[in-house]
């Protein structure tokens, strides 16, 4: 289990912030899911997670923010594509509805990093992160958040943008003193699309964009710069270096989140020419409605844990503080890994089975968090 070292990381990041300074002077109700899932893609091989584990004395730690990180390095992708004037600012994490009636989502393909988990009744929700709030396009549809997404967002020191929350999640955030950009109570940060409301329902019609989000952060009194305790979320290779995951061939991967009929199966198909995976769900490609293109990522992380009920109404949460096993996909290869997370404000940490820090290829990453009970249903070829 990773120890809680959050309060001891201030010195390194203060040097990073100083370097940057020297270089650059409301409301709608929730609706029940209204979808049926298409047939899952047939796969040739069923995976089982290896019982091999690293030493019990291993205590992986997150990567401290280096003092000489390139100012144009995107901390979520490792690519040198960041506007230096926006370096050191908090990333933005936006909650997206992912039931079929809400599709296609708009602007989701422009995100740098994705998390997908079950929220209730078998269906999943997505949280997409943008390292630079100024790059957020017009996005749709923004939905409510849940406890586990809050934990992941806080591990990135991200501004969490959502429209409402479950009662339990509101209680959790109030108890922990967590501040977010809840558009249900800040109408200046969003608008409703009347055509989408008429076609899909009002709960799926909430939109926002870079202009509104960047104005809403100070407007809501939220901190705009990264905390002194901030850490790099991943360890990346240089963008000019590319090394496939250390494991078996894997050009097609299937991730069923649950056995519920409402639950999508996340698919990832590798394209060797672009060295990326195209995301699919509900029997087809996961399309950004703005571009007409599927979500494409360089890395895929699949994390197994306990998904446990929170109340009699079907709300669930992922147990993130005990760590577990998982897979890393990149370059058409699959590697078994381990992952850990400390407290609310600690990031997820990834290691090899030998306890070494996992190094990712520079590029976008998609993280699937699902119950260990579905391990035997994960397939690849």
Buried (B, 14 or more C-beta within 10 A) or exposed (E): EBEEBBEEBEEBBEBBBEBBEEEEEBEBEEBEBBBEBEEBBEBEEEBEBEEEEBEEEBEBBBBBBBBEBEBEBBBBBBBBBBBEBBBBBBBBBBBBBBBBBBBBBBBBBBBBBBBBBBBBBBBBBBBBBBBBBBBBBBBBBBBBBBBBBBBBBBBBBBBBBBBBBBEBBBEBBEEBEBEBBBBBEBEEBBBBBEEBBEEBBBBBBBBBBBEBBBEBBEEBEBEEEBBBBBBBBBBBBEBEEBEBBBBEEBBBBBBBBBEBEBBBBBBBBBEEEEBBBBBBBBEEBBBBEBBEEBBBBBBBBBBBBBBEEBEEEBBBBBBBBEBBBBBBBBBBBBBBBBBBBBBBBBBBBBBBBEBEBBBBBBBBBBBBBBBBEBBEBBBBE
